[in-house]
Amino acid sequence: MLPGRFDPQRLTALVDAILVRSGSTPEEAAIVAANLVDADATGHASHGVCQIPVYMRSLELGHLQPNRHARILRDEAPFLVVDGDVGYGQVIGREATELAIARAQAGGACILTLRNAHHIGRVGAFGEQCIAAGLVGVFFVNVVSRPLAAPHGGARPRLATNPICIAVPATPRHGAFLLDFATSAIAANKCRVAAARGEPVAEGLLIDEHGQPTRDPGTMFRDPTGAILPFGGYKGYGLALACEILAGALGAALPAVPENLRPGRVVNNALAFVIDPARAATDADGWQGLADAVLDYVTGTPAAPGSAGVLIPGVPERHHREKVAAQGIALDPGTVQALHRIGGEVGVDVDRVLCS
C-alpha cells in the first residue's frame, strides 16, 4: 500500500468491528462494512467510510435502528412494496433488490417501492445486483434530510442530492453499463473535505446564503447555509424533482418537505424498475449485439484533446477498484480522526486492526 493509504480488507475489518460493537449482528456489520469500503474503492467516497460518524450519531438519536430487515407491505405482481423500518439502508436495499430480482426473473419485471430506509449508500451497489442476475435496473431515490441543493433559478436549498442509477448487464464485447450519479453538481461530502482542507471548489457548483456564486465550501456548514447547484442547470433540477415525486411522494408517501424533516435524520426512499431484458427486447436474442454496435460506435469516437477517450459508464469505477487494490484507499484526515475517536469509544483498537 502507498503511504497514507489503507488496505481495503483491514479497513473493512475495522468498520465491521465498530458496527458490531455498536449493536449490529455480525451478518449486518459485514454487509454494511463491505458496502462502505467498496464505495471508497469505486471512487464514491461521499458514500464510503466517512459515513460512520453519521451512522453513530443516528444510532444515538434513534434515527437508525440496527438489525432490521426488508419488510414486505404489498406483493401484487408486478408491484412490490418494502418497508425498511429505518434500518441500515445497505441491508434493506440489498434485501429489497433481491426480492425484486426474484420477481423479475419469474414474471419478467418488478416495480419496487422501497420506503423508510436509513441511508442506502451507493445506489450502484444495487444496480450491480441486477447486473449479476442478468437484469436491467433503474432506480430513482429521494433523500429526506437537510436540504442541500437549490432548484434551478432558486436562491435557497430545497432538494437533496437525489441520485439515479441505471444498470444494464454486460454484452459480448463490453462490460456492464452502470450509470450512477447524484443530481447535484457536487457531493456534500466533497464540500466537507474541501472545507476541512481550506480549499475552494470549482466555479459553478455552489451559491452562498444570499444566492450569489461562491467557491467557498464552508458555505454549506454555516447557518444559514448556502446551496449546491443542480448539475446541468434545469436538467439536473428536473431529475432531482422527478426523484422527489416518484420515490418520495408516489412511492413512499414521504417527500422531503418541511413537515417530514427532523434534525439529524436521514431517510432514503426509492422507486425502482427491475426488468428481464430478454423479455423486454423486440429481438430477445439480438439485443446484446445491437447494444454492442451502439457501444462500439460511441467508444470509437476520436478522443478530444487532453482526454483519455470515451468511456462507458461503470468503467471508471472498475478502473478505480483496480487502482485501490494495488495502492490502497485514501481517507481524508477528518474521517481518519473520526474512526480513531469512535473506535476508542466502543473499545476497538483502531491501530491494531489497521496495521496487524
HELIX and SHEET records of a PDB file:
HELIX    1   1 PRO A    8  ARG A   21  1                                  14    
HELIX    2   2 PRO A   26  ALA A   41  1                                  16    
HELIX    3   3 ALA A   45  HIS A   47  5                                   3    
HELIX    4   4 VAL A   49  GLN A   51  5                                   3    
HELIX    5   5 ILE A   52  LEU A   61  1                                  10    
HELIX    6   6 GLY A   89  GLY A  107  1                                  19    
HELIX    7   7 GLY A  124  ALA A  132  1                                   9    
HELIX    8   8 ALA A  188  ARG A  197  1                                  10    
HELIX    9   9 PRO A  217  PHE A  221  5                                   5    
HELIX   10  10 TYR A  234  CYS A  243  1                                  10    
HELIX   11  11 GLU A  244  GLY A  251  3                                   8    
HELIX   12  12 PRO A  258  ASN A  260  5                                   3    
HELIX   13  13 PRO A  277  ALA A  280  1                                   4    
HELIX   14  14 TRP A  287  THR A  299  1                                  13    
HELIX   15  15 VAL A  315  GLN A  327  1                                  13    
HELIX   16  16 PRO A  333  VAL A  346  1                                  14    
HELIX   17  17 VAL A  350  CYS A  355  1                                   6    
SHEET    1   A 2 ARG A   5  PHE A   6  0                                        
SHEET    2   A 2 ILE A 329  ALA A 330 -1                                        
SHEET    1   B 7 ARG A  71  GLU A  76  0                                        
SHEET    2   B 7 PHE A  79  ASP A  83 -1                                        
SHEET    3   B 7 ALA A 109  ALA A 117  1                                        
SHEET    4   B 7 VAL A 267  ILE A 275 -1                                        
SHEET    5   B 7 VAL A 136  VAL A 144 -1                                        
SHEET    6   B 7 PRO A 163  VAL A 168 -1                                        
SHEET    7   B 7 PHE A 177  ALA A 182 -1                                        
SHEET    1   C 3 PRO A 213  THR A 214  0                                        
SHEET    2   C 3 LEU A 206  ILE A 207 -1                                        
SHEET    3   C 3 ALA A 227  ILE A 228 -1                                        
END                                                                             
